[in-house]
Amino acid sequence: MKDKSKRLPVLMVIALLTLVLPLALAAAEDHWGKKIIEGEYAFTGAGNCFVSPTGFGDNYAPNDPTLAFVTPAQIWEGHYTFKRDGTGSVTSVTRQLDLPGALNIANISWAFNYTTKDNTTFTTKVTPGTFDTVEWIGGPNVSLGTNYFEIDGPCDGVLSQDGKTLTSTCGPPTILTLFVSTPSGLERTPFQAYCSFSHVGVRVDK
């Protein structure tokens, strides 16, 4: 009887460890690089684009150099939202200076999936089957309505150790391809752009 009473606390500890250990390991896995990013970050940043209405060939060369052009400057202001399931979104108001001197303003948004390389670095890619949506709200490009761009390639980011700030940088070889709306759906065009930008964000939801 005495031996049984000694074994009972041991069995209770084992049972408790069986329940708690998986939760502790899961928490550790989250902390050390498994979808640790969560929350909303307000960001600002700058960028520009190298645009080719006829698309690009090898080594980033436009298919028709005479039609290619550069957008001199973009200013981004918006929000990144990250969820623990590895998904997120970007929303932004972007102001863009276009040659020979037009200012265009757009609401820009896209959904993304992200992966973490360790507890501070991450990579985002546009969610497969979705698009970067550009709604022109100011300037000559308003006549274009809403544009849809496929983004092929990753953007890389760095998260501070305390999770309060992040930086996300995107650029070649990531390429944007314009799709236009038709009665049968969105259709691919030859219009492409290599865009580079860097965003710095501060967490604002806690």
C-alpha positions in Angstrom: 0.0 0.0 0.0 2.9 2.3 0.9 4.6 1.7 -2.5 1.4 2.5 -4.3 1.1 5.8 -2.5 4.7 6.7 -3.5 4.0 5.9 -7.2 0.9 8.0 -7.4 2.7 11.4 -7.3 5.2 10.2 -9.9 2.4 9.1 -12.2 0.7 12.5 -11.7 3.9 14.3 -12.7 4.3 12.2 -15.8 0.7 12.8 -16.8 1.2 16.6 -16.3 4.4 16.6 -18.4 2.5 14.8 -21.1 0.0 17.6 -21.3 2.4 20.6 -20.8 5.5 19.6 -22.8 3.9 19.7 -26.2 2.5 23.2 -25.4 5.9 24.4 -24.2 7.7 23.0 -27.3 5.1 24.7 -29.6 5.7 28.0 -27.8 9.4 27.6 -28.2 9.0 26.7 -31.9 7.0 29.9 -32.4 9.6 32.0 -30.6 12.6 30.7 -32.5 11.4 31.3 -36.0 8.0 29.6 -36.8 5.6 32.4 -37.7 6.6 34.6 -34.8 5.4 37.8 -36.5 2.0 39.1 -35.5 0.2 42.4 -35.5 -0.1 45.6 -37.4 2.8 47.9 -38.4 2.4 51.4 -39.7 5.2 52.0 -42.3 6.6 54.6 -44.6 9.2 54.2 -47.4 10.4 55.2 -50.8 10.8 53.4 -54.1 10.9 53.6 -57.9 10.2 51.5 -60.9 11.9 50.7 -64.2 9.0 50.1 -66.6 8.8 48.4 -70.0 5.5 48.4 -71.9 6.9 45.5 -74.0 8.3 43.5 -71.2 11.8 42.4 -70.4 14.3 39.9 -71.8 17.5 38.5 -70.4 19.5 40.4 -67.8 16.7 42.9 -67.0 16.9 44.4 -70.6 13.6 45.9 -71.9 12.4 44.3 -75.1 12.1 47.8 -76.7 14.5 50.2 -75.0 12.9 53.2 -76.8 9.6 52.7 -74.8 11.1 51.9 -71.4 11.1 54.6 -68.7 11.8 55.1 -65.0 9.4 56.5 -62.4 11.7 59.0 -60.6 10.2 58.7 -57.1 7.5 57.0 -55.0 6.5 57.7 -51.4 4.7 54.9 -49.6 2.5 55.3 -46.4 0.5 52.4 -45.1 0.2 49.3 -42.9 1.5 45.8 -42.9 -0.6 43.2 -41.1 0.8 39.8 -40.0 -1.1 36.8 -38.7 0.4 33.8 -36.9 -0.9 31.5 -39.6 1.7 32.7 -42.0 -0.5 35.1 -44.0 -0.7 38.9 -44.1 -1.5 42.0 -46.1 -0.2 45.4 -47.2 -2.3 48.5 -47.7 -0.8 51.8 -48.8 -1.4 55.2 -50.3 1.5 55.7 -52.8 2.4 59.0 -54.4 4.4 58.7 -57.6 6.2 61.3 -59.7 6.1 60.4 -63.3 8.1 62.0 -66.2 7.7 64.6 -67.6 6.2 66.0 -64.4 2.9 64.4 -63.4 2.0 63.4 -59.9 -0.1 60.2 -59.6 -1.7 58.9 -56.3 -2.9 55.4 -55.8 -4.4 53.1 -53.1 -2.3 49.9 -53.3 -2.9 46.6 -51.6 -2.0 42.9 -51.8 -2.2 39.8 -49.7 0.9 37.7 -48.9 2.2 34.6 -47.4 5.4 34.8 -45.3 8.0 32.5 -43.9 10.6 33.1 -41.2 14.3 32.3 -41.6 15.1 32.7 -37.9 13.6 34.8 -35.1 14.3 38.1 -36.8 14.3 37.7 -40.6 11.4 36.9 -42.9 10.3 36.6 -46.5 7.0 37.6 -48.0 5.4 36.5 -51.4 2.1 37.6 -52.9 -0.5 35.0 -52.1 -0.7 32.6 -55.2 -3.6 33.4 -57.5 -4.0 37.0 -56.1 -2.8 40.4 -57.4 -1.3 43.7 -56.3 -4.3 46.0 -56.7 -3.5 49.6 -57.7 -6.5 52.0 -57.6 -5.6 55.4 -59.1 -7.2 58.2 -57.1 -5.3 61.3 -58.1 -3.4 62.6 -61.2 -3.6 61.7 -64.9 -3.6 58.0 -64.1 -7.1 58.2 -62.7 -8.3 57.6 -66.2 -6.8 54.1 -65.9 -9.1 53.1 -63.1 -7.8 50.1 -61.2 -4.8 48.1 -62.3 -3.8 44.5 -61.3 -0.2 43.3 -61.1 1.2 39.9 -60.7 4.2 40.0 -58.5 6.7 37.3 -59.2 9.4 37.1 -56.5 10.0 37.7 -52.8 10.5 40.6 -50.6 12.9 40.3 -47.6 12.4 41.7 -44.1 14.0 42.1 -40.8 12.1 42.3 -37.4 13.6 43.9 -34.3 14.3 41.6 -31.4 11.5 43.1 -29.4 9.1 42.9 -32.3 8.3 46.6 -32.3 9.9 47.6 -35.7 10.5 46.0 -39.1 12.1 46.7 -42.4 10.9 45.2 -45.7 12.9 45.5 -48.9 11.9 44.4 -52.4 13.5 44.7 -55.8 14.9 42.8 -58.8 14.7 40.0 -59.6 11.1 40.5 -58.4 9.0 41.6 -61.4 5.5 43.0 -61.8 3.3 42.1 -64.8 0.2 44.0 -65.6 -3.1 42.2 -66.0 -6.2 44.0 -67.4 -9.8 43.3 -66.7 -11.8 41.8 -69.6 -15.3 40.3 -69.8 -13.8 36.9 -69.4 -11.6 37.8 -66.5 -8.1 39.2 -65.9 -5.7 38.8 -68.8 -1.9 39.1 -68.9 -0.3 41.9 -70.9 3.3 42.4 -72.0 3.6 45.4 -69.7 6.2 44.8 -66.9 8.1 46.7 -64.3 11.0 46.1 -62.0 10.2 48.0 -58.8 12.5 48.6 -55.8 11.3 49.8 -52.5 12.2 49.8 -48.8 9.6 50.1 -46.0 10.3 50.8 -42.3 7.4 50.0 -39.9 6.5 50.5 -36.3 4.0 48.2 -34.5 0.8 50.1 -33.7 -1.6 47.5 -32.3 -0.3 47.2 -28.8 
